[in-house]
């Protein structure tokens, strides 16, 4: 008899629209896992973020971090409010604390266009965009977060840090991801996106990439300077498969890529380490529309699907992976008819309508 395991999920809604999209995600996760024989999900609902900081002066209490760190996965909504900042001017961002403290070095940013949405690029080849950005999420230029040096109110310095151990794990992750995608029909290619022609740290980044590529001879490996990649993402993004890059470059290009598939409301993400992972939409807390019911929950839902896929992989639970596929397929089928256009794209599909359309497809 198979023992049914319990997987504990730390749920951190955060701020703004997160409180509207997180319940939608949890409801759909419940739908696709309710009949699972091998596992069940339980939730620890935790509070962190800008609103908590505004009330208490502590954005991420240590006991909240400890509970999240002990969970099997962390599901996060969106954190930060533009008007709530630390004394040095930085926004409240516990999600960055999680990346750093849990060593979540691989930032997974899938870029996949949903059928039925209005085209962003005129070229017909853009209709089936499907590539992934792998963003290093613990060092690079972000390593200086909170440690900027300002001299005599005249000069400010932030330092980029690139380390061999993190790069090796990052590149191996990217090559393994490309191999998995190739089995699903993708090209099986990893592109190192850098600025190796100008910065020594980026030349080091590329050097380690080339070294690790030799361990994956079945996967094609090439390079692109980050400025050229920005251009190519607009001109012919359908040529991309897996793009791996430094933290700041990934922060910028992942937003550009989200625009290619309709915007941040369609952009899920995962930050993955050797033992822990956080799953969240790429967008922010959108306080300007909070409480209006207009938030697009799609990125949150797809982030939940990424969580199921990851849990299935690390716990050897085919049922969890099947649930992830079922949820992702339901999202695609809900959008396919072309009448489910989210508010941020000029349509009228609000949070409730998108949720109900996906749930209807799930139960057909």
C-alpha positions, 0 to 999 in steps of 0.5 A: 500500500502506497503511503500518502505523503504530506507536503507543507507549503509556506504561503506568503501572499505579501502585498496589494493584489497578492491577496486577490490572486493567491486564493485563486491559485490555492483553489485551483491547486486544490482542484488538481490535487484533490484526488491524488493518492500519493500526496497531499498539500497543506498550507502554512499561511504567513505574513511578510512584506511592506504592509507588515513593515508599515505596521510593525517595523519588521518586513520579514520576522525571523520566525516567519522565515524559519517556518518558510525555510522548513516547508517543502516549498514556498508559494509567494504572491507579490511583495512591496509597496512603492511608498513604503521603503527602508531608510536608505530608499530601497523598497521592501523585498523579502523575496530577495532575502529568501533568494539569498538566505536559501541560496536559490541561485536558479531563477526560472522565468518561462516565456510562453505565449498563451493561445487566443491572446492578441499578438504582440509581434506581427510575425506569425512565428511569434504566436508559439513563443516558448523559451526560458530565461535562467537568471542567477538570483543570488549574486551578480550586481545584486550582491551589493544590495544594501552594501552600496558605498557612497563617498563624500556624496560624490561617488557611489559604488556597487560591486558585481560578484561572480563566483565559480561554485554558483556559476557551475550549479547555475550552468548545470541547471540550465543544461539539464533544463535544456535536455528536459525541454529537448525531450518535449520538442525544443531545440536543446540549446543553452545561450550564455548571455553576458557582457564578456567583451567589456567586463572581466567578471562577465568574461569569467562567467562565460569561461565557466559556462564553456567549461560546464558545456563540455559536460553536456555534449548533447546540448548545443551551447552558444553565446550572446552579448546582452545588448544583442540579445535585447535586440534579438528578443524583439526581432526574432525571439522564436529562435531562443531556447534556454538563456542563462545570465547574470542577476541584473541582466536577467531582471531586465530581460525577463521583463522584456520577454514578459511583454512579448507574451502579453505582460507581467500578468502572464509571467510565472517564475521560480527561484530554485536552489539545491534544497529549497524553492520559491514560486511567484509571479514575476509582477509586483503588488500593483497597488493602483488596482488592488481591491478592484478585482482586475488583477490577472491571476494567470502568472500566479496560477502558472507559478503554482503549476511550476511548484507542483512540477518541481515537487513531483520531480524532487519527491518522485511523484508522477501524480504531482507532475501530472497535476502540474500538466493538467493545470497548465493545459487548463490555462491554455485551453481557457485562453484558446477561444480568444474571448478571455482578454485580461484587463491589462491587455485592454480586455474585460476578463477580471480576476473572477472571470479568468478563475472561473474560465480555468476552473470550468475547463478543469471540470469538463 
